[in-house]
């Protein structure tokens, strides 16, 4: 049996009785970072052997792990925090295990994404999860543009090194009225969950550099469906016409007034349209 075991995202008490029992009784625990996971295992007096299993060795090691499973061993896969495979290694292993007929069993528990959503105050009936956005600014900006007009909550992770730049990009693309949640240090001593419009969130991040520390979960509220459709249709029609008569800056400013869409977003569209011609 291959067990996919969720571990705490912060507070070490956030682990199930079943998870502890399985980690104690399996033959091997595969951990993303064995030194990091040793703290959790020591806390619960778990002395099961560990092996390193991470993004750099997943492809080369998965078939060997499957062979061990087929020989009769029970193995547990854990990540540094939360549920494995959610923006963490494990997909290749699970896929190969299932192809080989190995039974795979989830042991549910903590997830930063679900925890943040439950306390965000943003609609959770429909949502899309995008993992980590691209690290390069240009690619990240395009990714934000791509998800900015979906009519359900958008969720992604961001690192402390990029949170300020990412929030500035969000403000540029989404404008100053969109409600967003920044959640960090979940279940830890300095847990922070802030749901507000982007100008206020940017001010919060900039007023103290300590506010930029920690791994972030970002939730973007859904765009109003009717406004989205009407505004985009108008923009598609008028922007090419405006660009034949004036520069991108003036065209964007006028398009924003007509459609109600954020001026910075209109400007980026104008630049893109000019570049494609």
Backbone as CSV, one residue per row, in Angstrom:
resi,resn,N_x,N_y,N_z,CA_x,CA_y,CA_z,C_x,C_y,C_z
1,UNK,0.835,-1.197,0.000,0.000,0.000,0.000,0.875,1.254,0.000
2,UNK,0.500,2.226,-0.831,1.134,3.534,-0.795,0.160,4.494,-0.142
3,UNK,0.559,5.069,0.975,-0.280,6.027,1.698,0.176,7.451,1.366
4,UNK,-0.758,8.315,1.048,-0.484,9.734,0.824,-0.935,10.466,2.077
5,UNK,0.015,10.856,2.918,-0.291,11.318,4.274,-0.131,12.833,4.403
6,UNK,-1.196,13.504,4.785,-1.141,14.945,5.038,-0.516,15.201,6.401
7,UNK,0.352,16.211,6.457,1.017,16.579,7.708,0.694,18.037,8.050
8,UNK,0.991,18.481,9.256,0.644,19.852,9.660,1.273,20.913,8.764
9,UNK,0.562,22.034,8.592,1.108,23.166,7.839,1.769,24.180,8.768
10,UNK,1.646,23.977,10.070,2.238,24.886,11.044,2.222,24.258,12.421
11,UNK,1.075,24.307,13.052,0.904,23.735,14.383,1.035,22.210,14.316
12,UNK,1.975,21.647,15.075,2.251,20.211,15.006,1.091,19.360,15.504
13,UNK,0.146,19.967,16.216,-1.011,19.206,16.691,-2.052,18.969,15.607
14,UNK,-1.877,19.635,14.463,-2.840,19.485,13.374,-2.514,18.271,12.508
15,UNK,-2.577,17.096,13.124,-2.360,15.843,12.417,-3.353,14.827,12.972
16,UNK,-3.825,13.932,12.143,-4.845,12.997,12.607,-4.215,11.805,13.336
17,UNK,-5.034,11.164,14.180,-4.588,9.953,14.882,-4.214,8.875,13.866
18,UNK,-4.980,8.785,12.792,-4.715,7.764,11.768,-3.375,8.020,11.083
19,UNK,-3.076,9.298,10.802,-1.805,9.618,10.161,-0.627,9.195,11.035
20,UNK,-0.720,9.473,12.322,0.364,9.090,13.245,0.539,7.584,13.265
21,UNK,-0.565,6.855,13.330,-0.503,5.399,13.380,0.123,4.825,12.109
22,UNK,-0.264,5.356,10.965,0.289,4.863,9.704,1.780,5.172,9.602
23,UNK,2.177,6.379,9.996,3.597,6.737,9.941,4.439,5.861,10.876
24,UNK,3.830,5.369,11.945,4.546,4.493,12.873,4.670,3.061,12.350
25,UNK,3.718,2.629,11.521,3.659,1.203,11.163,4.123,0.879,9.747
26,UNK,4.264,1.882,8.870,4.738,1.566,7.513,6.215,1.179,7.554
27,UNK,6.675,0.606,6.459,8.068,0.182,6.375,9.009,1.337,6.043
28,UNK,8.479,2.369,5.355,9.321,3.473,4.918,8.476,4.732,4.754
29,UNK,9.056,5.879,5.134,8.420,7.171,4.902,9.245,7.938,3.872
30,UNK,8.609,8.352,2.799,9.268,9.193,1.797,8.959,10.646,2.130
31,UNK,10.002,11.434,2.365,9.827,12.819,2.802,10.516,13.763,1.828
32,UNK,9.891,14.906,1.617,10.448,15.923,0.723,11.797,16.416,1.239
33,UNK,11.853,16.682,2.547,13.093,17.100,3.211,13.166,16.327,4.520
34,UNK,14.030,15.333,4.576,14.075,14.449,5.743,14.451,15.204,7.018
35,UNK,15.303,16.206,6.908,15.698,16.972,8.097,14.512,17.764,8.643
36,UNK,13.734,18.321,7.739,12.553,19.080,8.153,11.516,18.150,8.792
37,UNK,11.267,17.010,8.161,10.230,16.095,8.650,10.640,15.386,9.936
38,UNK,11.938,15.319,10.209,12.418,14.652,11.422,11.843,15.311,12.677
39,UNK,11.625,16.627,12.610,11.052,17.343,13.764,9.655,16.818,14.087
40,UNK,8.858,16.603,13.071,7.504,16.076,13.265,7.556,14.647,13.800
41,UNK,8.405,13.831,13.202,8.493,12.434,13.637,8.992,12.333,15.073
42,UNK,9.965,13.139,15.436,10.460,13.126,16.816,9.375,13.561,17.797
43,UNK,8.568,14.532,17.381,7.499,15.049,18.244,6.513,13.937,18.623
44,UNK,6.302,13.001,17.708,5.345,11.918,17.965,6.031,10.562,18.158
45,UNK,7.324,10.592,18.460,8.089,9.376,18.744,7.954,8.334,17.625
46,UNK,8.079,8.799,16.412,8.008,7.916,15.251,9.428,7.635,14.777
47,UNK,9.830,6.363,14.765,11.208,6.023,14.383,11.284,5.234,13.079
48,UNK,10.254,5.330,12.266,10.238,4.652,10.967,11.344,5.210,10.064
49,UNK,12.044,4.369,9.325,13.082,4.859,8.403,12.507,5.837,7.381
50,UNK,13.327,6.827,7.014,12.916,7.819,6.026,13.839,7.793,4.820
51,UNK,13.270,8.181,3.687,14.063,8.360,2.477,13.671,9.664,1.817
52,UNK,14.616,10.287,1.126,14.351,11.568,0.471,13.602,11.346,-0.841
53,UNK,12.543,12.106,-1.027,11.759,12.025,-2.259,11.265,13.431,-2.575
54,UNK,11.867,14.052,-3.597,11.566,15.455,-3.890,11.537,15.679,-5.395
55,UNK,11.322,16.933,-5.806,11.146,17.229,-7.225,12.369,16.891,-8.072
56,UNK,13.544,16.851,-7.454,14.769,16.598,-8.219,15.045,15.110,-8.442
57,UNK,14.437,14.233,-7.633,14.698,12.800,-7.825,13.428,11.987,-8.057
58,UNK,12.276,12.667,-8.156,11.001,11.954,-8.271,10.961,11.029,-9.488
59,UNK,11.356,11.555,-10.654,11.279,10.746,-11.873,12.213,9.547,-11.820
60,UNK,13.415,9.751,-11.309,14.396,8.662,-11.287,14.103,7.637,-10.195
61,UNK,13.411,8.048,-9.144,13.228,7.171,-7.989,11.875,6.463,-7.965
62,UNK,10.893,6.963,-8.715,9.527,6.437,-8.614,9.434,4.946,-8.937
63,UNK,10.097,4.501,-9.995,10.013,3.088,-10.370,10.636,2.190,-9.303
64,UNK,11.715,2.652,-8.660,12.321,1.878,-7.572,11.361,1.753,-6.398
65,UNK,10.649,2.850,-6.098,9.678,2.821,-4.997,8.540,1.864,-5.332
66,UNK,8.078,1.892,-6.589,7.013,0.981,-7.009,7.469,-0.468,-6.859
67,UNK,8.711,-0.743,-7.184,9.246,-2.107,-7.023,9.192,-2.551,-5.571
68,UNK,9.537,-1.640,-4.660,9.462,-1.956,-3.227,8.026,-2.214,-2.800
69,UNK,7.120,-1.426,-3.324,5.700,-1.641,-3.013,5.230,-2.999,-3.517
70,UNK,5.629,-3.358,-4.726,5.230,-4.640,-5.304,5.845,-5.821,-4.552
71,UNK,6.951,-5.572,-3.861,7.579,-6.640,-3.079,6.870,-6.873,-1.751
72,UNK,5.900,-5.999,-1.432,5.113,-6.203,-0.219,5.262,-5.137,0.845
73,UNK,6.073,-4.127,0.575,6.274,-3.081,1.574,5.122,-2.074,1.575
74,UNK,4.851,-1.512,2.749,3.923,-0.388,2.882,4.747,0.883,3.024
75,UNK,4.417,1.876,2.217,5.199,3.110,2.188,4.270,4.318,2.318
76,UNK,4.723,5.323,3.068,3.961,6.569,3.224,4.718,7.705,2.556
77,UNK,3.986,8.526,1.822,4.563,9.726,1.208,4.065,10.960,1.963
78,UNK,5.019,11.806,2.402,4.651,13.067,3.050,5.407,14.208,2.356
79,UNK,4.890,15.417,2.500,5.601,16.597,2.011,6.063,17.399,3.222
80,UNK,6.723,18.512,2.984,7.201,19.325,4.107,6.046,19.806,4.977
81,UNK,4.914,20.095,4.352,3.744,20.582,5.099,2.507,20.421,4.234
82,UNK,1.411,20.000,4.868,0.142,19.908,4.164,-0.033,18.600,3.418
83,UNK,-0.882,18.636,2.406,-1.230,17.440,1.647,-0.284,17.254,0.461
84,UNK,0.377,16.100,0.352,1.277,15.851,-0.776,0.560,16.003,-2.127
85,UNK,1.333,16.327,-3.143,0.882,16.514,-4.519,0.202,17.853,-4.771
86,UNK,-0.181,18.594,-3.720,-0.777,19.917,-3.919,0.383,20.911,-4.004
87,UNK,0.838,21.181,-5.226,2.048,21.987,-5.483,3.272,21.378,-4.811
88,UNK,3.288,20.065,-4.699,4.406,19.318,-4.120,4.629,18.051,-4.938
89,UNK,5.787,17.408,-4.793,6.069,16.190,-5.552,5.108,15.052,-5.201
90,UNK,5.033,14.068,-6.102,4.234,12.876,-5.822,3.412,12.382,-6.995
91,UNK,3.119,13.252,-7.950,2.254,12.858,-9.064,2.842,11.687,-9.850
92,UNK,4.126,11.752,-10.160,4.756,10.696,-10.948,4.687,9.365,-10.210
93,UNK,4.975,9.399,-8.916,4.940,8.175,-8.107,3.541,7.573,-8.058
94,UNK,2.551,8.384,-7.767,1.176,7.886,-7.679,0.731,7.324,-9.023
95,UNK,1.079,8.016,-10.105,0.703,7.558,-11.443,1.327,6.204,-11.750
96,UNK,2.613,6.063,-11.459,3.303,4.799,-11.735,2.783,3.680,-10.831
97,UNK,2.491,4.009,-9.582,1.975,3.006,-8.652,0.634,2.461,-9.125
98,UNK,-0.231,3.336,-9.589,-1.552,2.907,-10.043,-1.452,2.096,-11.336
99,UNK,-0.520,2.475,-12.209,-0.306,1.693,-13.429,0.140,0.269,-13.103
100,UNK,0.918,0.147,-12.012,1.445,-1.166,-11.620,0.458,-1.961,-10.781
101,UNK,-0.694,-1.404,-10.493,-1.700,-2.113,-9.709,-1.540,-1.985,-8.211
102,UNK,-0.697,-1.050,-7.786,-0.506,-0.817,-6.351,-1.675,0.016,-5.819
103,UNK,-2.175,-0.365,-4.668,-3.272,0.392,-4.063,-2.720,1.676,-3.436
104,UNK,-3.377,2.799,-3.717,-2.974,4.096,-3.174,-4.105,4.620,-2.297
105,UNK,-3.758,4.987,-1.059,-4.786,5.412,-0.106,-4.454,6.789,0.470
106,UNK,-5.403,7.738,0.388,-5.159,9.060,0.974,-5.437,9.065,2.471
107,UNK,-4.603,9.773,3.191,-4.822,9.988,4.630,-4.997,11.495,4.797
108,UNK,-6.241,11.977,4.777,-6.498,13.422,4.689,-6.095,14.186,5.934
109,UNK,-5.884,15.474,5.712,-5.506,16.354,6.818,-5.356,17.775,6.340
110,UNK,-4.357,18.467,6.857,-4.193,19.900,6.610,-3.874,20.207,5.152
111,UNK,-4.384,21.362,4.700,-4.079,21.908,3.382,-4.125,23.416,3.490
112,UNK,-3.044,24.087,3.127,-2.997,25.548,3.240,-4.082,26.199,2.395
113,UNK,-4.296,25.668,1.192,-5.288,26.235,0.293,-6.691,26.183,0.910
114,UNK,-7.096,25.025,1.388,-8.434,24.859,1.953,-8.565,25.636,3.257
115,UNK,-7.524,25.622,4.074,-7.565,26.349,5.344,-7.751,27.839,5.111
116,UNK,-7.000,28.389,4.168,-7.115,29.819,3.860,-8.502,30.157,3.336
117,UNK,-9.013,29.327,2.448,-10.315,29.600,1.858,-11.424,29.579,2.916
118,UNK,-11.320,28.670,3.869,-12.366,28.540,4.881,-12.478,29.774,5.768
119,UNK,-11.382,30.513,5.917,-11.375,31.675,6.819,-11.244,33.006,6.079
120,UNK,-11.332,32.973,4.749,-11.072,34.186,3.966,-12.269,35.125,3.869
121,UNK,-13.463,34.582,3.943,-14.642,35.403,3.707,-14.940,35.601,2.236
122,UNK,-14.216,34.893,1.381,-14.436,34.936,-0.063,-15.173,33.667,-0.472
123,UNK,-16.067,33.782,-1.442,-16.920,32.664,-1.841,-16.119,31.401,-2.128
124,UNK,-16.612,30.264,-1.615,-15.892,29.007,-1.775,-16.707,27.954,-2.516
125,UNK,-17.855,28.359,-3.092,-18.693,27.379,-3.780,-18.081,26.919,-5.099
126,UNK,-17.320,27.820,-5.751,-16.582,27.462,-6.961,-15.213,28.129,-6.903
127,UNK,-14.172,27.363,-7.191,-12.839,27.956,-7.168,-11.901,27.181,-8.086
128,UNK,-10.821,27.860,-8.504,-9.760,27.234,-9.287,-8.440,27.466,-8.574
129,UNK,-7.604,26.424,-8.538,-6.309,26.516,-7.861,-5.211,26.481,-8.907
130,UNK,-4.250,27.427,-8.807,-3.225,27.573,-9.821,-1.812,27.298,-9.306
131,UNK,-1.690,26.738,-8.093,-0.365,26.449,-7.551,0.454,27.710,-7.388
132,UNK,1.737,27.659,-7.744,2.595,28.844,-7.752,2.571,29.464,-9.140
133,UNK,2.395,30.770,-9.216,2.488,31.451,-10.499,3.949,31.496,-10.937
134,UNK,4.228,31.786,-12.210,5.625,31.870,-12.680,6.433,32.862,-11.857
135,UNK,7.704,32.586,-11.673,8.555,33.447,-10.847,9.031,34.692,-11.597
136,UNK,9.145,34.611,-12.916,9.601,35.764,-13.685,8.474,36.788,-13.823
137,UNK,8.769,38.074,-13.593,7.731,39.114,-13.575,6.831,39.154,-14.807
138,UNK,7.403,39.067,-15.998,6.597,39.153,-17.218,5.623,37.980,-17.323
139,UNK,6.120,36.784,-17.047,5.267,35.595,-17.104,4.201,35.636,-16.019
140,UNK,4.575,36.119,-14.853,3.611,36.233,-13.751,2.496,37.206,-14.116
141,UNK,2.864,38.344,-14.700,1.877,39.355,-15.085,0.878,38.763,-16.075
142,UNK,1.376,38.017,-17.055,0.495,37.397,-18.039,-0.413,36.353,-17.393
143,UNK,0.121,35.631,-16.403,-0.681,34.626,-15.706,-1.822,35.288,-14.930
144,UNK,-1.516,36.419,-14.294,-2.555,37.150,-13.554,-3.615,37.663,-14.514
145,UNK,-3.188,38.165,-15.666,-4.159,38.603,-16.676,-5.071,37.459,-17.089
146,UNK,-4.491,36.277,-17.224,-5.257,35.128,-17.686,-6.332,34.704,-16.698
147,UNK,-6.052,34.862,-15.403,-7.030,34.425,-14.399,-7.887,35.562,-13.871
148,UNK,-7.616,36.797,-14.324,-8.286,37.959,-13.738,-9.777,38.030,-14.029
149,UNK,-10.230,37.367,-15.085,-11.630,37.501,-15.475,-12.430,36.209,-15.334
150,UNK,-11.915,35.231,-14.579,-12.706,34.020,-14.362,-13.795,34.318,-13.340
151,UNK,-14.945,33.670,-13.518,-16.092,33.970,-12.672,-16.200,33.011,-11.487
152,UNK,-15.060,32.715,-10.879,-15.012,31.938,-9.635,-13.754,32.353,-8.883
153,UNK,-13.683,31.998,-7.618,-12.530,32.368,-6.803,-11.256,31.732,-7.365
154,UNK,-10.213,32.540,-7.505,-8.911,32.059,-7.976,-7.958,31.992,-6.786
155,UNK,-7.253,30.875,-6.659,-6.355,30.665,-5.517,-4.976,30.267,-6.025
156,UNK,-3.943,30.867,-5.448,-2.579,30.444,-5.773,-1.656,30.736,-4.600
157,UNK,-0.469,30.158,-4.638,0.545,30.347,-3.605,1.579,31.369,-4.087
158,UNK,2.217,32.041,-3.133,3.297,32.969,-3.472,4.326,32.978,-2.360
159,UNK,5.584,33.187,-2.741,6.686,33.189,-1.785,6.869,34.583,-1.186
160,UNK,7.519,34.668,-0.012,7.766,35.985,0.607,8.636,36.898,-0.257
161,UNK,9.522,36.316,-1.063,10.406,37.128,-1.903,9.642,37.835,-3.019
162,UNK,8.519,37.258,-3.428,7.796,37.803,-4.581,6.445,38.412,-4.235
163,UNK,6.060,38.382,-2.959,4.701,38.796,-2.607,4.444,40.270,-2.916
164,UNK,5.428,41.132,-2.702,5.222,42.560,-2.948,5.041,42.823,-4.443
165,UNK,5.916,42.283,-5.265,5.798,42.463,-6.701,4.516,41.866,-7.245
166,UNK,4.141,40.714,-6.702,2.915,40.059,-7.139,1.690,40.912,-6.806
167,UNK,1.659,41.490,-5.604,0.523,42.313,-5.194,0.421,43.579,-6.044
168,UNK,1.562,44.148,-6.404,1.554,45.318,-7.294,0.983,44.941,-8.658
169,UNK,1.350,43.758,-9.155,0.807,43.285,-10.427,-0.702,43.060,-10.323
170,UNK,-1.131,42.511,-9.210,-2.565,42.294,-9.002,-3.331,43.609,-9.064
171,UNK,-2.784,44.637,-8.421,-3.431,45.943,-8.430,-3.489,46.508,-9.852
172,UNK,-2.409,46.339,-10.603,-2.379,46.833,-11.981,-3.438,46.150,-12.839
173,UNK,-3.555,44.845,-12.701,-4.467,44.078,-13.548,-5.914,44.145,-13.057
174,UNK,-6.104,44.001,-11.747,-7.458,43.880,-11.204,-8.103,45.206,-10.845
175,UNK,-7.286,46.245,-10.671,-7.835,47.529,-10.257,-7.988,47.625,-8.749
176,UNK,-8.525,48.751,-8.296,-8.546,49.021,-6.847,-9.855,48.667,-6.158
177,UNK,-10.748,47.956,-6.842,-12.032,47.603,-6.227,-12.153,46.113,-5.906
178,UNK,-11.298,45.305,-6.490,-11.406,43.846,-6.343,-11.000,43.410,-4.942
179,UNK,-11.777,42.524,-4.340,-11.488,42.018,-2.995,-10.567,40.797,-3.103
180,UNK,-9.490,40.833,-2.329,-8.480,39.776,-2.341,-8.146,39.397,-0.908
181,UNK,-7.765,38.159,-0.688,-7.318,37.718,0.641,-5.860,37.306,0.576
182,UNK,-5.073,37.820,1.510,-3.696,37.378,1.712,-3.657,36.602,3.024
183,UNK,-3.294,35.331,2.953,-3.215,34.498,4.157,-1.813,33.940,4.285
184,UNK,-1.217,34.072,5.473,0.157,33.574,5.659,0.334,33.029,7.067
185,UNK,1.374,32.242,7.232,1.729,31.658,8.535,0.535,30.929,9.166
186,UNK,-0.240,30.239,8.340,-1.460,29.590,8.821,-1.172,28.568,9.911
187,UNK,-1.931,28.647,10.965,-1.877,27.819,12.184,-0.628,28.056,13.019
188,UNK,0.179,29.056,12.636,1.382,29.384,13.411,1.125,30.579,14.313
189,UNK,2.132,30.967,15.079,1.979,32.054,16.058,1.605,33.375,15.412
190,UNK,2.142,33.642,14.216,1.882,34.924,13.557,0.924,34.766,12.371
191,UNK,-0.026,33.865,12.527,-1.044,33.673,11.495,-1.727,34.994,11.152
192,UNK,-1.820,35.278,9.859,-2.449,36.511,9.392,-3.337,36.200,8.192
193,UNK,-4.586,36.612,8.269,-5.528,36.428,7.165,-6.204,37.769,6.932
194,UNK,-5.819,38.443,5.855,-6.343,39.779,5.568,-7.149,39.755,4.271
195,UNK,-8.407,40.145,4.357,-9.283,40.221,3.193,-9.701,41.668,3.012
196,UNK,-9.315,42.240,1.871,-9.532,43.679,1.678,-9.357,44.001,0.195
197,UNK,-9.555,45.274,-0.159,-9.254,45.699,-1.514,-7.737,45.844,-1.648
198,UNK,-7.244,45.760,-2.869,-5.800,45.676,-3.097,-4.992,46.886,-2.625
199,UNK,-5.473,48.134,-2.762,-4.674,49.247,-2.248,-4.373,49.114,-0.756
200,UNK,-5.345,48.637,0.010,-5.138,48.461,1.455,-4.178,47.312,1.744
201,UNK,-4.259,46.259,0.964,-3.350,45.128,1.155,-1.918,45.510,0.797
202,UNK,-1.760,46.290,-0.257,-0.424,46.753,-0.641,0.155,47.653,0.436
203,UNK,-0.671,48.510,1.001,-0.218,49.386,2.084,0.229,48.561,3.288
204,UNK,-0.511,47.507,3.611,-0.166,46.624,4.717,1.207,45.987,4.495
205,UNK,1.465,45.497,3.289,2.747,44.849,2.992,3.911,45.825,3.065
206,UNK,3.683,47.064,2.662,4.763,48.041,2.580,5.045,48.745,3.906
207,UNK,4.096,48.732,4.829,4.298,49.476,6.070,5.292,48.802,7.008
208,UNK,5.543,47.508,6.815,6.487,46.784,7.675,6.996,45.583,6.883
209,UNK,8.304,45.467,6.714,8.851,44.362,5.915,8.541,42.999,6.519
210,UNK,8.284,42.963,7.826,7.934,41.682,8.453,6.596,41.160,7.928
211,UNK,5.765,42.069,7.404,4.476,41.663,6.855,4.633,40.878,5.549
212,UNK,5.839,40.913,4.973,6.090,40.193,3.721,6.684,38.805,3.964
213,UNK,6.902,38.455,5.217,7.515,37.175,5.538,6.462,36.072,5.634
214,UNK,6.866,34.871,5.255,5.966,33.725,5.337,5.466,33.308,3.961
215,UNK,5.049,32.058,3.864,4.467,31.559,2.618,3.013,32.032,2.538
216,UNK,2.629,32.565,1.384,1.308,33.169,1.223,0.363,32.298,0.407
217,UNK,-0.904,32.330,0.809,-1.995,31.846,-0.024,-2.774,33.084,-0.442
218,UNK,-2.995,33.249,-1.733,-3.717,34.420,-2.244,-5.033,33.956,-2.867
219,UNK,-6.121,34.602,-2.466,-7.438,34.293,-3.014,-8.006,35.550,-3.653
220,UNK,-8.427,35.440,-4.904,-9.006,36.564,-5.632,-10.491,36.310,-5.810
221,UNK,-11.301,37.267,-5.390,-12.746,37.103,-5.542,-13.118,37.071,-7.019
222,UNK,-14.209,36.388,-7.321,-14.647,36.241,-8.708,-15.090,37.574,-9.284
223,UNK,-14.833,37.759,-10.563,-15.302,38.949,-11.251,-16.805,38.837,-11.441
224,UNK,-17.496,39.964,-11.375,-18.928,39.967,-11.629,-19.173,39.515,-13.073
225,UNK,-19.952,38.458,-13.245,-20.102,37.839,-14.554,-20.674,38.792,-15.604
226,UNK,-21.740,39.505,-15.260,-22.380,40.400,-16.223,-21.452,41.536,-16.631
227,UNK,-20.806,42.146,-15.621,-19.886,43.245,-15.908,-18.700,42.773,-16.749
228,UNK,-18.254,41.579,-16.464,-17.117,41.028,-17.201,-17.442,40.890,-18.687
229,UNK,-18.548,40.266,-18.972,-18.919,40.005,-20.358,-19.133,41.300,-21.131
230,UNK,-19.910,42.206,-20.536,-20.210,43.472,-21.211,-18.948,44.295,-21.434
231,UNK,-18.128,44.421,-20.376,-16.912,45.220,-20.467,-15.925,44.676,-21.480
232,UNK,-15.700,43.363,-21.476,-14.748,42.755,-22.407,-15.237,42.871,-23.852
233,UNK,-16.530,42.702,-24.046,-17.066,42.834,-25.395,-16.871,44.248,-25.924
234,UNK,-17.121,45.227,-25.048,-16.904,46.621,-25.447,-15.437,46.883,-25.765
235,UNK,-14.568,46.373,-24.910,-13.130,46.602,-25.095,-12.644,45.981,-26.405
236,UNK,-13.107,44.771,-26.685,-12.710,44.096,-27.917,-13.098,44.911,-29.155
237,UNK,-14.219,45.598,-29.076,-14.721,46.353,-30.230,-14.023,47.700,-30.396
238,UNK,-13.887,48.432,-29.271,-13.436,49.818,-29.394,-11.925,49.991,-29.379
239,UNK,-11.199,49.094,-28.711,-9.759,49.294,-28.575,-9.035,49.301,-29.926
240,UNK,-9.311,48.350,-30.823,-8.626,48.400,-32.126,-8.916,49.687,-32.894
241,UNK,-10.147,50.197,-32.776,-10.509,51.432,-33.455,-9.735,52.613,-32.879
242,UNK,-9.681,52.682,-31.549,-8.978,53.775,-30.884,-7.490,53.769,-31.219
243,UNK,-6.923,52.588,-31.328,-5.487,52.468,-31.589,-5.104,52.941,-32.991
244,UNK,-6.062,52.961,-33.898,-5.768,53.482,-35.237,-5.715,55.006,-35.255
245,UNK,-6.257,55.635,-34.203,-6.351,57.095,-34.160,-5.405,57.740,-33.156
246,UNK,-4.907,56.956,-32.193,-4.093,57.546,-31.123,-3.146,56.517,-30.541
247,UNK,-2.262,56.966,-29.670,-1.300,56.091,-29.009,-1.952,55.188,-27.978
248,UNK,-1.179,54.212,-27.508,-1.700,53.216,-26.570,-2.180,53.838,-25.271
249,UNK,-1.447,54.833,-24.761,-1.803,55.454,-23.490,-3.153,56.162,-23.557
250,UNK,-3.331,56.982,-24.578,-4.599,57.706,-24.721,-5.748,56.751,-25.033
251,UNK,-5.477,55.753,-25.854,-6.507,54.770,-26.191,-6.969,54.012,-24.947
252,UNK,-6.018,53.648,-24.106,-6.345,52.919,-22.881,-7.171,53.785,-21.928
253,UNK,-6.781,55.039,-21.811,-7.496,55.958,-20.917,-8.934,56.129,-21.359
254,UNK,-9.153,56.310,-22.656,-10.505,56.485,-23.173,-11.307,55.187,-23.080
255,UNK,-10.653,54.063,-23.373,-11.332,52.764,-23.285,-11.769,52.463,-21.862
256,UNK,-10.949,52.843,-20.902,-11.287,52.623,-19.495,-12.535,53.424,-19.098
257,UNK,-12.612,54.665,-19.592,-13.784,55.497,-19.286,-15.058,54.918,-19.886
258,UNK,-14.950,54.371,-21.089,-16.130,53.844,-21.776,-16.591,52.513,-21.182
259,UNK,-15.637,51.621,-20.886,-15.991,50.260,-20.467,-16.079,50.069,-18.964
260,UNK,-15.407,50.944,-18.213,-15.352,50.760,-16.763,-14.277,49.785,-16.331
261,UNK,-13.508,49.288,-17.296,-12.411,48.371,-16.981,-11.194,49.176,-16.534
262,UNK,-10.403,48.597,-15.644,-9.242,49.295,-15.095,-8.323,49.812,-16.204
263,UNK,-7.875,51.056,-16.056,-7.069,51.716,-17.083,-5.759,50.973,-17.343
264,UNK,-5.132,50.473,-16.303,-3.858,49.779,-16.471,-4.034,48.480,-17.260
265,UNK,-5.154,47.822,-17.017,-5.445,46.602,-17.785,-5.671,46.945,-19.257
266,UNK,-6.430,48.027,-19.500,-6.672,48.477,-20.875,-5.355,48.835,-21.570
267,UNK,-4.459,49.469,-20.832,-3.167,49.862,-21.401,-2.344,48.633,-21.792
268,UNK,-2.359,47.617,-20.914,-1.615,46.394,-21.220,-2.202,45.702,-22.448
269,UNK,-3.528,45.709,-22.544,-4.189,45.144,-23.727,-3.795,45.925,-24.985
270,UNK,-3.735,47.231,-24.846,-3.380,48.082,-25.987,-1.962,47.784,-26.461
271,UNK,-1.037,47.631,-25.524,0.349,47.311,-25.869,0.425,45.946,-26.573
272,UNK,-0.305,44.990,-26.019,-0.306,43.648,-26.604,-0.873,43.671,-28.022
273,UNK,-1.967,44.423,-28.193,-2.602,44.501,-29.520,-1.660,45.143,-30.536
274,UNK,-0.960,46.195,-30.105,-0.015,46.862,-30.996,1.127,45.918,-31.368
275,UNK,1.570,45.136,-30.385,2.683,44.222,-30.610,2.346,43.097,-31.562
276,UNK,1.054,42.712,-31.585,0.644,41.598,-32.435,0.523,42.010,-33.897
277,UNK,0.414,43.327,-34.142,0.216,43.798,-35.520,1.547,43.901,-36.265
